[in-house]
Amino acid sequence: MSWQNGNPVVSSVPRPHDLPPRKTKVEKPLKTRIHRPPIPTTIFFVLIMTPQQKAESLGLTFTKQAPGYLNLCIRSGNQLLTSGHVSDLKGKLGAGVSTEDGYKAAKNCAEKVLRSVWDTHGTLDGLKVIKVLGCVNSTLDYSDQHLVINGCSDLLHEIFGKEGDGYHARSALGFAQLPTGAAVEVEAIFEIKA
């Protein structure tokens, strides 16, 4: 104790029992941190090709054709209808021509059909494949015409998309003979989308 002017001076320092109760610090639970890899700075673009670009990437070439005796592709309303296009391959399936060769011949027909469609419409873009008719020069006992015409359908699926505009109706028929002795003949109908 100290004295001032003869009077005792009480210390201003509080005694422990005079202090307010201490607040205990409540510890918050630690947040679990999830390690995330850094975000890559490279951005990848997925290039979606149009049917015209896809056909050209597959090696198809398109040039204007001179008019012939018949119209190879005619527009009627919003449809493009093609004439039958025969394969370069000659012969009969089941009599010297294999199914694999027939498949390639049908693909060859589809390429010719697409060139005629391009010649009339100016592009393969904005089209939907509606119907394909495939004719196979085959013997009476040959029954794999559908596998032959897959050569045409597979190309149309690849160019226009099997899940989209290339998903078409089709007939695959066997014939006793085709013009010029061709192994395969194909015609098709396309819709011009609005």
LUMDO-615985 format. One record per residue (C-alpha): x, y, z; residue in three letters; residue number from 1. Coordinates in steps of 0.001 Angstrom, whole numbers. Example, Ala and Ser with C-alpha at 12.3 -4.5 7.8 and 13.67 -1.06 7.14 Angstrom:
((12300, -4500, 7800), 'ALA', 1);
((13670, -1060, 7140), 'SER', 2);
END
This chain:
((0, 0, 0), 'MET', 1);
((1187, 3515, -725), 'SER', 2);
((489, 6839, 1037), 'TRP', 3);
((-413, 10185, -402), 'GLN', 4);
((-916, 13315, 1726), 'ASN', 5);
((-1125, 11112, 4794), 'GLY', 6);
((-3919, 9041, 3388), 'ASN', 7);
((-3603, 5491, 2204), 'PRO', 8);
((-3933, 5063, -1584), 'VAL', 9);
((-5492, 1893, -2776), 'VAL', 10);
((-3765, 435, -5783), 'SER', 11);
((-5784, 651, -8967), 'SER', 12);
((-4581, -2762, -9999), 'VAL', 13);
((-7566, -5095, -9734), 'PRO', 14);
((-7271, -8137, -7630), 'ARG', 15);
((-7999, -11495, -9295), 'PRO', 16);
((-11360, -11925, -7575), 'HIS', 17);
((-12420, -8435, -8771), 'ASP', 18);
((-11812, -9259, -12463), 'LEU', 19);
((-14736, -10264, -14703), 'PRO', 20);
((-14708, -13924, -15654), 'PRO', 21);
((-12618, -14707, -18671), 'ARG', 22);
((-14312, -15836, -21859), 'LYS', 23);
((-12914, -19103, -22957), 'THR', 24);
((-12058, -19218, -26615), 'LYS', 25);
((-14090, -21835, -28457), 'VAL', 26);
((-11985, -23528, -31056), 'GLU', 27);
((-13682, -23910, -34409), 'LYS', 28);
((-13255, -27249, -36135), 'PRO', 29);
((-10624, -27199, -38836), 'LEU', 30);
((-11983, -27152, -42348), 'LYS', 31);
((-10830, -30029, -44444), 'THR', 32);
((-9096, -28697, -47509), 'ARG', 33);
((-9490, -30692, -50701), 'ILE', 34);
((-6495, -30630, -52944), 'HIS', 35);
((-7530, -29631, -56430), 'ARG', 36);
((-5089, -29784, -59292), 'PRO', 37);
((-4400, -26460, -60948), 'PRO', 38);
((-6745, -25484, -63770), 'ILE', 39);
((-4958, -25993, -67083), 'PRO', 40);
((-4345, -22854, -69039), 'THR', 41);
((-4576, -24615, -72400), 'THR', 42);
((-8045, -24555, -73942), 'ILE', 43);
((-8987, -27293, -76369), 'PHE', 44);
((-11452, -26634, -79161), 'PHE', 45);
((-13488, -29427, -80697), 'VAL', 46);
((-13846, -28824, -84384), 'LEU', 47);
((-17103, -30078, -85798), 'ILE', 48);
((-16963, -30475, -89545), 'MET', 49);
((-19891, -29751, -91794), 'THR', 50);
((-20980, -32547, -94168), 'PRO', 51);
((-19218, -30768, -97041), 'GLN', 52);
((-15976, -30497, -95050), 'GLN', 53);
((-16257, -34126, -93885), 'LYS', 54);
((-16755, -35380, -97452), 'ALA', 55);
((-13754, -33411, -98670), 'GLU', 56);
((-11649, -34680, -95747), 'SER', 57);
((-12480, -38227, -96917), 'LEU', 58);
((-11041, -37422, -100353), 'GLY', 59);
((-14250, -36729, -102291), 'LEU', 60);
((-13842, -34081, -104971), 'THR', 61);
((-16651, -31986, -106397), 'PHE', 62);
((-16700, -30426, -109858), 'THR', 63);
((-19504, -29222, -112077), 'LYS', 64);
((-20883, -31948, -114379), 'GLN', 65);
((-22011, -31512, -117961), 'ALA', 66);
((-25753, -32185, -118403), 'PRO', 67);
((-26507, -35676, -119714), 'GLY', 68);
((-29438, -37446, -121335), 'TYR', 69);
((-31247, -37572, -117963), 'LEU', 70);
((-31057, -35344, -114900), 'ASN', 71);
((-28808, -37057, -112345), 'LEU', 72);
((-30366, -35036, -109511), 'CYS', 73);
((-33498, -32922, -109589), 'ILE', 74);
((-34965, -30580, -107004), 'ARG', 75);
((-38677, -30804, -106263), 'SER', 76);
((-39873, -28509, -103481), 'GLY', 77);
((-37522, -29065, -100562), 'ASN', 78);
((-36309, -32460, -101804), 'GLN', 79);
((-33435, -33586, -104004), 'LEU', 80);
((-34117, -36836, -105857), 'LEU', 81);
((-31299, -38620, -107634), 'THR', 82);
((-31261, -40966, -110573), 'SER', 83);
((-29732, -44387, -110104), 'GLY', 84);
((-25914, -44249, -110056), 'HIS', 85);
((-24121, -47438, -111071), 'VAL', 86);
((-20814, -48704, -109721), 'SER', 87);
((-17625, -48829, -111741), 'ASP', 88);
((-17391, -52506, -110732), 'LEU', 89);
((-19121, -54928, -113119), 'LYS', 90);
((-20291, -58418, -112261), 'GLY', 91);
((-22725, -60413, -110196), 'LYS', 92);
((-22712, -60960, -106449), 'LEU', 93);
((-22672, -64666, -105705), 'GLY', 94);
((-20956, -65421, -109036), 'ALA', 95);
((-17427, -64111, -108842), 'GLY', 96);
((-17991, -60824, -106978), 'VAL', 97);
((-17534, -60976, -103191), 'SER', 98);
((-19664, -59198, -100608), 'THR', 99);
((-16615, -57072, -99678), 'GLU', 100);
((-16208, -55982, -103297), 'ASP', 101);
((-19933, -55270, -103462), 'GLY', 102);
((-19632, -53125, -100325), 'TYR', 103);
((-16918, -51038, -102019), 'LYS', 104);
((-19064, -50787, -105158), 'ALA', 105);
((-21999, -49453, -103117), 'ALA', 106);
((-19680, -46877, -101535), 'LYS', 107);
((-18572, -45906, -105054), 'ASN', 108);
((-22243, -45381, -105985), 'CYS', 109);
((-22788, -43197, -102902), 'ALA', 110);
((-19823, -41014, -103885), 'GLU', 111);
((-21374, -40510, -107343), 'LYS', 112);
((-24768, -39702, -105788), 'VAL', 113);
((-23160, -37078, -103545), 'LEU', 114);
((-21392, -35469, -106505), 'ARG', 115);
((-24715, -35186, -108352), 'SER', 116);
((-26415, -33738, -105267), 'VAL', 117);
((-23587, -31205, -104923), 'TRP', 118);
((-23859, -30334, -108624), 'ASP', 119);
((-27555, -29483, -108172), 'THR', 120);
((-27505, -27929, -104688), 'HIS', 121);
((-23992, -26459, -104590), 'GLY', 122);
((-23141, -27973, -101186), 'THR', 123);
((-23789, -31006, -98997), 'LEU', 124);
((-24467, -28735, -96030), 'ASP', 125);
((-28040, -28245, -94851), 'GLY', 126);
((-29223, -31619, -96158), 'LEU', 127);
((-30863, -34632, -94526), 'LYS', 128);
((-30724, -38112, -96065), 'VAL', 129);
((-34281, -39428, -96285), 'ILE', 130);
((-34228, -42663, -98321), 'LYS', 131);
((-31759, -44891, -100131), 'VAL', 132);
((-32634, -47567, -102680), 'LEU', 133);
((-29848, -50071, -103285), 'GLY', 134);
((-29975, -52518, -106202), 'CYS', 135);
((-27561, -55450, -106221), 'VAL', 136);
((-26825, -57514, -109322), 'ASN', 137);
((-26937, -60960, -107748), 'SER', 138);
((-27623, -64627, -108278), 'THR', 139);
((-30900, -66192, -107109), 'LEU', 140);
((-29264, -67812, -104084), 'ASP', 141);
((-27314, -64704, -102965), 'TYR', 142);
((-28981, -63132, -99911), 'SER', 143);
((-26537, -60560, -98508), 'ASP', 144);
((-27755, -57548, -100487), 'GLN', 145);
((-28178, -55592, -97247), 'HIS', 146);
((-24494, -56070, -96382), 'LEU', 147);
((-23513, -54802, -99826), 'VAL', 148);
((-25627, -51636, -99544), 'ILE', 149);
((-24101, -50964, -96127), 'ASN', 150);
((-21200, -49573, -98169), 'GLY', 151);
((-23471, -46708, -99218), 'CYS', 152);
((-25189, -46263, -95851), 'SER', 153);
((-21936, -46266, -93888), 'ASP', 154);
((-20536, -43442, -96028), 'LEU', 155);
((-23716, -41381, -95601), 'LEU', 156);
((-23602, -42009, -91840), 'HIS', 157);
((-19975, -40898, -91719), 'GLU', 158);
((-20641, -37678, -93627), 'ILE', 159);
((-24050, -36651, -92265), 'PHE', 160);
((-23951, -38415, -88881), 'GLY', 161);
((-25627, -41702, -88003), 'LYS', 162);
((-27427, -40112, -85037), 'GLU', 163);
((-28575, -37095, -87045), 'GLY', 164);
((-29122, -36117, -90661), 'ASP', 165);
((-27555, -39304, -92047), 'GLY', 166);
((-30009, -41667, -90335), 'TYR', 167);
((-32096, -42778, -93303), 'HIS', 168);
((-34658, -45308, -94487), 'ALA', 169);
((-33395, -47886, -96979), 'ARG', 170);
((-34279, -50737, -99283), 'SER', 171);
((-31677, -53263, -100486), 'ALA', 172);
((-32891, -55454, -103315), 'LEU', 173);
((-31448, -58183, -105505), 'GLY', 174);
((-31783, -57921, -109304), 'PHE', 175);
((-31103, -60447, -112045), 'ALA', 176);
((-29216, -57783, -114005), 'GLN', 177);
((-28376, -54059, -113859), 'LEU', 178);
((-27608, -51598, -116680), 'PRO', 179);
((-24124, -52018, -118220), 'THR', 180);
((-23659, -55131, -116078), 'GLY', 181);
((-22887, -52982, -113008), 'ALA', 182);
((-22585, -54828, -109706), 'ALA', 183);
((-24537, -52176, -107756), 'VAL', 184);
((-26872, -49249, -108421), 'GLU', 185);
((-27972, -46680, -105804), 'VAL', 186);
((-30441, -43812, -105793), 'GLU', 187);
((-31326, -41510, -102908), 'ALA', 188);
((-33682, -38795, -101691), 'ILE', 189);
((-32422, -35836, -99647), 'PHE', 190);
((-34366, -33143, -97800), 'GLU', 191);
((-33204, -29530, -97907), 'ILE', 192);
((-33570, -28353, -94313), 'LYS', 193);
((-35080, -24908, -93741), 'ALA', 194);
END
